Amino acid sequence: MVELGFGAAGSVDGSLSERARGLVGSEILKIAAEIRTMVRAGKPVCNLTVGDFNPKYFPIPDLLLEEIQKALHAGETNYPPSDGLLRLREVAAEFTAREFGVRYPVESVLIAGGSRPILYGAYRCVVNPGDVVVYPAPSWNNNHYVWLVGAKGVRLDTHIEEGFQPTLKQLEPHLGSAQLVVLNTPLNPSGTVMDPAQLTAISQAIVDENAKRAKAGRRAVFLLFDQVYGSLVFGTRRHEHPAALVPEVAPWTITVDGISKSLAATGLRVGWLLAAPEMTARMRDLLGHVGAWAPRPEQVAVAQFLKNEAAVEAFRKQMDGRLRERLQALYDGFSELRAAGYPVQCVDPQGAIYLSLHLDVVGRTLDGQKITGNEMIRKLVLEHAGLAIVPFQAFGLDEETGWFRLSVGAVSMEEIAEMFPRMRALLDKIS
């Protein structure tokens, strides 16, 4: 047996690419390591960090599981086509028409291994090194994608007053130089839904900008629209698709969707692209080289499930009920603390699996120690209240705003209830 050695520390890393060495790892995964340590030590933790689902509380649809098993037994274990099985592409187009009021031809649809390859592929297909990408903060992973493609990122810092969604007023000064504008609604991390009036205004502005660029012989600006949480919207709010509001924006809109959130199926890795057929063809070639296709049996099963409107509706009803129950419990609990004079604030549940929490304690003290910022708050809340949350800094925001993401897909109602007395006790110690 040969024992292998790999040289002095840093000898390999120093020879890697600039992009690899400059990439920042997932902040949320670092937090997860701390939580695992506490759980192993037997400490109670209400884990609201992970953007995933605990199958004990949120299993995938029974019928979908049955269809996956049928597909495996039927021998559906070969490579799928690089743009996905035709039957699933057709169903995804029909599902989009049914849900969001826009009808794409099947040539516009590409199936991939979840939404992430499509998001990254959109950057690769549209952005050259040095091009401008405009994105809101907080938002998921855009700062990392900007780095990976060598783009120039223009970050729009958003605010609670607009639900942490960007406005046309913020975007307008950068639209003339932008190559890609990125939107996500409902938003990860805030769980807020974009105002249809703002989405309409931004979509129309992109249409107008591209009309000017066409006359000047310039490349068009694209809208990357992430609606992977689009079916998880609560109350009277409604998720809108840009092309349903402004049909003329369709050639320049790259839509990302999938089953990971809507069907609690994060590990099944089935997502889809909706775009102009010319764009989809380029994405097919790009992701074909990467091999980022969804597994064939899952594609077969998802096609069968999504075309069953009654099954989709029945699953959605029970899943949405469980999500809303947890989000509402958090919102009500923190609202009670706020009413009692504690320095906390929540945004009412709007969509996705997230709730925004504001802890206004920067500058205050705990046991004589001054609280200096979000990372310190996060650690104190985890250590003293057994509450695991993610600061908005993990989503590209620099400011120490005191805002955090709470995710409810992997937590029980009992864990939420047991957390609040611990949280109150912690806040009582902060002065």
ABEGO torsion letter per residue (X at the ends): XBBBBAEBBGAAAAABBAAAAABBBBAAAAAAAAAAAAAAAGBBBBBAABBBBBAAABBBBAAAAAAAAAAAAAGBABBBBAAEBAAAAAAAAAAAAAAAGBBBBAAABBBBBEAAAAAAAAAAAABBBGBBBBBBOBBBGAAAAAAAAGBBBBBBBBBAAAGGBBBAAAAAAAAAABABBBBBOBBOAAGBBBBAAAAAAAAAAAAAAAAAAAAAGBBBBBBBBBAAAAABBBEABBBBBAAAABAAAAAABBBBBEAAAAAGBAAAGBBBBBBBAAAAAAAAAAAAAAGABBBAAAAAAAAAAAABAAAAAAAAAAAAAAAAAAAAAAAAAAAAAAAAGBBBBBBBBABEABBBBBBBABGBBBGGBBBABAAAAAAAAAAAAGBBBBBAAAAGBABBAGBBBBBAAABBAAAAAAAAAAAAAAAAABX
